[in-house]
Structures are given as C-alpha cells and as structure tokens.
Amino acid sequence: MNKLALGLLALLGAAMAAPALALDDGCLLDKCADQAKPDQNPAAAPETKPAARYGGPAPSGSFDFYVLALSWSPGFCESHDGAGAQCEPGSKRGFVVHGLWPQYEHGYPANCGGSPTVSRVALDRVKGLYPDEGLARHEWRKHGVCTGLSPADYFDQVARARALVTIPASFETAASEETIATLNIERAFTEANPRLRPGMLSVACDRGMLQEVRICLTRDLREFRACPEVARRSCHSREIRVPAPY
C-alpha cells in the first residue's frame, strides 16, 4: 500500500474516532464550545456587578446589607449653608437619620423606580428620626424603593435600625466645638455599641469637618456587620472639626 493510501486511511480513522472522544467528554455538539472555553460560559462565570449598580437602578430587593447614615447636624448645616429644618437656630440637633441605604458588597443601588408616593401613616412611623419630612420622602424615592418594601415597611426598618445604635454620650452633651481625631470618633461609637467593631463603620467629613457616621447592618437588622468598601471610604483627615449643636 503506497504512502498516499496510508495517509487517507489515517485521516478517515481520526474522523471516525472524534465523535466517540467527544461523547466520552460529555460534549454534545453545540455545547462543545462552552466546554472548550469554560471562562466564557455564563453559567460557570462568577457574577459581576454592572456599573449601573454604583448608584444606578437595579431590581428592587436585590442587595446585601444596609448602611445607616447618621448626619451630624452642625457639620452638615455649616457645609450646606443652613439648609432646611435640620438647621433651624436653637434646634440643638446633633445626630439625626440621614438615611437607611441598601448596599452591595461592591456598590449600591439607587433610584430603582416604583411609586414615589408616601402616605401619612408611613411618615408617622419615623416622626422625629429624620429632621424633616422632605428628607424622608427623598430617601424613600432614592433608596427605599430599592429595598422591595412598601413605604410603611421601609420606614419601620429605618426606626429599627436607628434603635440599634447608641449615640456616644460625648456627642449627646457636646456644648462647644472640638477638634477630634477621626479614629477617636470611630472609637467612641464602638465603645458605646459593644458589638460594633472597626471595619463596620466609617466617618464622613467635608472640608475637614464632621458630616456623618455610617454604620453597616445585616439585611435582617439583627447585627452590625463588616463592610470593607464602606469602611475604606472613611475620612482620611487625621483630625476633624466637630461643631457644637446650636
């Protein structure tokens, strides 16, 4: 048998063997490409968060944990030119609820759609927690709609979250402006809340002045929890001004 005939027989044998090899590997024709490149198989690839999840809309109820943002009224008012009822002279407001924000491990949803309407019954559930009803309505439209809850149930969650946090006595009785190490602000909160640990909160500042403290809570609002991305965004100033309530 000449060399050309031997070559043709070899090719024919390889072609006949190929299906058997594919079946042994569990590869069924149109699925072979997925097995050849498992990193391109959507079912096998790890989930990635789209860019829209950093402040963009997402399916309501799709989030990992909450952040309770507590605004330090004197610092907020000085930075925002005395905006709203929060900044009325003589109100003596210290920490107030800014918002309860659903979060992802990386990023956060916002403006998820849904009804912007908030009933009087729902607003009564957080009376005295937000500095004014305008902020409560805004927080529902921007953050509450992303929780998958009704306005009434969302505001119940706000009240539950706020009840979990003890404000350090030094802030409750502040009578004059101080300059405080950012680390000491975090330490004051962890000492006042025994289950709160470093890495579960952050301090926000603006132009070297305290704005708010952000505390991470489990989705069921039973415990504080670690939130590395939130904690990394803590104020980088070594010391910050803490104006007194007025």
C-alpha positions as CSV (number, residue, x, y, z in Angstrom):
1,M,0.0,0.0,0.0
2,N,1.5,3.3,-1.0
3,K,2.1,6.3,1.3
4,L,-0.9,8.3,-0.1
5,A,-3.3,5.4,0.7
6,L,-1.9,5.0,4.2
7,G,-2.4,8.8,4.8
8,L,-6.0,8.7,3.7
9,L,-6.8,5.7,6.0
10,A,-5.2,7.6,8.9
11,L,-7.4,10.6,8.3
12,L,-10.5,8.5,8.0
13,G,-9.8,6.7,11.3
14,A,-9.3,10.0,13.1
15,A,-12.6,11.4,11.8
16,M,-14.5,8.2,12.9
17,A,-12.9,8.3,16.4
18,A,-13.7,12.0,17.0
19,P,-17.4,11.6,18.0
20,A,-16.5,8.9,20.4
21,L,-14.0,11.1,22.2
22,A,-16.5,14.0,22.3
23,L,-19.2,11.8,23.8
24,D,-16.7,10.4,26.4
25,D,-16.1,14.0,27.5
26,G,-19.8,14.7,27.7
27,C,-19.6,17.2,24.9
28,L,-22.7,17.3,22.8
29,L,-22.0,19.1,19.5
30,D,-23.3,22.7,20.1
31,K,-22.1,22.6,23.8
32,C,-18.5,21.7,22.9
33,A,-17.5,25.4,22.6
34,D,-18.7,26.0,26.1
35,Q,-16.6,23.2,27.4
36,A,-13.6,24.3,25.4
37,K,-13.8,27.8,27.0
38,P,-15.3,27.4,30.4
39,D,-14.4,31.0,31.3
40,Q,-16.9,32.2,28.6
41,N,-19.8,30.0,29.8
42,P,-22.2,32.4,31.5
43,A,-23.3,29.6,33.9
44,A,-19.8,28.9,35.0
45,A,-18.5,32.5,35.2
46,P,-18.7,34.4,38.5
47,E,-21.4,37.0,38.8
48,T,-20.2,40.6,38.1
49,K,-21.8,43.8,39.2
50,P,-22.7,46.0,36.3
51,A,-21.6,49.7,36.5
52,A,-25.2,50.7,37.0
53,R,-25.1,49.2,40.4
54,Y,-22.9,52.0,41.6
55,G,-25.8,54.4,42.2
56,G,-28.0,53.2,39.4
57,P,-31.3,51.3,39.3
58,A,-31.4,47.6,40.0
59,P,-34.2,45.0,40.7
60,S,-35.9,46.0,43.9
61,G,-35.0,43.9,46.9
62,S,-31.6,42.9,45.4
63,F,-29.0,44.0,47.9
64,D,-26.7,42.5,50.6
65,F,-26.8,44.8,53.6
66,Y,-27.8,48.2,55.0
67,V,-25.9,51.3,55.8
68,L,-27.5,53.6,58.4
69,A,-26.2,57.1,57.8
70,L,-26.4,59.4,60.8
71,S,-25.9,63.1,59.9
72,W,-24.1,65.4,62.4
73,S,-26.4,68.4,62.0
74,P,-23.9,71.2,62.9
75,G,-21.4,70.0,60.4
76,F,-24.0,69.4,57.7
77,C,-25.5,72.8,58.2
78,E,-22.2,74.6,58.0
79,S,-21.3,72.8,54.8
80,H,-24.7,73.2,53.2
81,D,-25.4,76.8,54.0
82,G,-28.1,76.2,56.7
83,A,-30.4,74.2,54.5
84,G,-33.9,73.1,55.7
85,A,-35.4,72.5,59.1
86,Q,-32.4,70.5,60.2
87,C,-30.5,73.8,60.5
88,E,-33.0,75.9,62.4
89,P,-31.2,78.0,65.0
90,G,-32.0,76.8,68.5
91,S,-32.9,73.3,67.4
92,K,-29.9,71.9,69.2
93,R,-29.9,68.9,66.8
94,G,-26.9,66.6,66.9
95,F,-27.0,63.2,65.1
96,V,-30.2,62.7,63.0
97,V,-31.1,60.0,60.5
98,H,-29.9,60.9,57.0
99,G,-30.9,57.6,55.5
100,L,-31.0,53.8,55.5
101,W,-29.3,52.6,52.3
102,P,-29.4,49.2,50.7
103,Q,-25.9,48.2,49.7
104,Y,-23.9,45.6,47.7
105,E,-20.6,44.3,48.8
106,H,-19.3,46.5,46.0
107,G,-21.6,49.4,45.0
108,Y,-25.1,50.2,45.8
109,P,-28.5,50.6,44.0
110,A,-30.4,53.9,43.8
111,N,-33.5,55.3,42.1
112,C,-34.9,51.9,41.3
113,G,-38.3,53.1,40.2
114,G,-41.6,52.4,41.8
115,S,-44.2,54.7,43.4
116,P,-42.8,58.0,44.9
117,T,-45.9,58.4,47.0
118,V,-45.5,58.2,50.8
119,S,-48.6,58.1,52.9
120,R,-49.1,60.0,56.2
121,V,-49.3,56.7,58.0
122,A,-45.9,55.7,56.7
123,L,-44.3,59.1,57.6
124,D,-45.7,58.9,61.1
125,R,-43.6,55.8,61.7
126,V,-40.3,57.8,61.5
127,K,-41.5,61.0,63.1
128,G,-38.6,62.6,65.0
129,L,-35.9,60.5,63.3
130,Y,-35.5,62.5,60.1
131,P,-35.0,66.2,60.6
132,D,-38.0,66.9,58.3
133,E,-40.5,65.1,56.1
134,G,-38.9,66.4,52.9
135,L,-35.8,64.4,53.6
136,A,-37.8,61.3,54.5
137,R,-39.7,61.5,51.2
138,H,-36.4,62.0,49.3
139,E,-34.8,59.0,51.0
140,W,-37.8,56.8,50.0
141,R,-37.6,57.8,46.4
142,K,-33.8,57.4,46.1
143,H,-33.1,54.4,48.4
144,G,-36.3,53.0,49.9
145,V,-37.7,51.9,46.5
146,C,-34.6,49.7,46.1
147,T,-35.5,47.5,49.1
148,G,-38.6,45.9,47.7
149,L,-40.6,47.0,50.7
150,S,-43.6,49.3,50.9
151,P,-43.0,52.8,52.3
152,A,-44.5,51.8,55.7
153,D,-42.4,48.7,56.0
154,Y,-39.3,50.6,54.8
155,F,-39.8,53.3,57.4
156,D,-40.3,50.6,60.1
157,Q,-36.9,49.3,59.1
158,V,-35.4,52.8,59.5
159,A,-36.8,53.0,63.0
160,R,-35.5,49.5,63.8
161,A,-32.0,50.4,62.5
162,R,-31.9,53.6,64.5
163,A,-32.9,51.8,67.7
164,L,-29.9,49.5,67.3
165,V,-27.4,52.4,67.6
166,T,-26.4,54.2,70.8
167,I,-25.0,57.7,70.3
168,P,-21.9,58.2,72.4
169,A,-22.6,60.4,75.4
170,S,-19.9,62.9,74.4
171,F,-21.9,63.8,71.3
172,E,-25.2,63.9,73.1
173,T,-23.8,66.5,75.5
174,A,-21.5,68.5,73.2
175,A,-21.6,72.2,74.1
176,S,-18.6,73.7,72.2
177,E,-16.7,73.0,69.1
178,E,-13.8,70.5,69.3
179,T,-11.2,69.1,67.1
180,I,-11.2,65.3,67.3
181,A,-9.1,62.6,65.8
182,T,-11.2,60.7,63.2
183,L,-10.1,57.4,64.8
184,N,-11.4,58.6,68.1
185,I,-14.9,59.3,66.6
186,E,-15.0,55.7,65.4
187,R,-13.7,54.5,68.8
188,A,-16.4,56.5,70.6
189,F,-19.1,54.6,68.6
190,T,-17.5,51.2,69.1
191,E,-17.3,51.8,72.8
192,A,-20.9,52.9,73.0
193,N,-22.0,49.9,71.0
194,P,-20.2,46.7,72.2
195,R,-21.0,44.6,69.2
196,L,-19.8,47.3,66.8
197,R,-16.2,46.8,65.6
198,P,-13.7,48.7,63.4
199,G,-14.4,47.9,59.8
200,M,-18.1,48.1,60.4
201,L,-18.5,51.8,60.1
202,S,-17.0,54.9,58.6
203,V,-16.8,58.7,59.3
204,A,-17.6,61.1,56.5
205,C,-16.1,64.6,56.5
206,D,-16.2,67.6,54.3
207,R,-13.5,70.4,54.3
208,G,-12.1,69.0,57.5
209,M,-15.4,68.9,59.3
210,L,-17.6,66.0,60.6
211,Q,-20.6,65.3,58.3
212,E,-21.9,61.9,59.3
213,V,-21.2,58.5,60.7
214,R,-22.2,55.5,58.5
215,I,-22.8,52.1,60.3
216,C,-23.2,48.8,58.5
217,L,-26.0,46.4,59.5
218,T,-27.1,43.0,58.4
219,R,-30.1,42.8,56.0
220,D,-32.3,41.5,58.7
221,L,-31.2,44.3,61.1
222,R,-30.1,41.9,63.8
223,E,-26.4,42.8,64.0
224,F,-23.7,45.1,62.9
225,R,-21.6,43.7,60.1
226,A,-18.3,44.2,58.3
227,C,-18.3,46.3,55.2
228,P,-14.8,46.8,53.8
229,E,-15.7,49.0,50.9
230,V,-17.7,51.4,53.1
231,A,-15.0,51.4,55.8
232,R,-12.3,52.2,53.3
233,R,-14.1,55.4,52.4
234,S,-13.8,56.8,55.9
235,C,-12.4,60.3,56.2
236,H,-8.7,60.4,55.6
237,S,-8.1,63.5,57.7
238,R,-6.2,62.7,60.9
239,E,-8.3,65.2,62.9
240,I,-11.6,67.0,62.0
241,R,-13.6,69.8,63.4
242,V,-16.8,68.8,65.2
243,P,-19.0,72.0,65.6
244,A,-21.4,72.0,68.5
245,P,-25.2,71.9,68.1
246,Y,-26.8,75.4,68.1
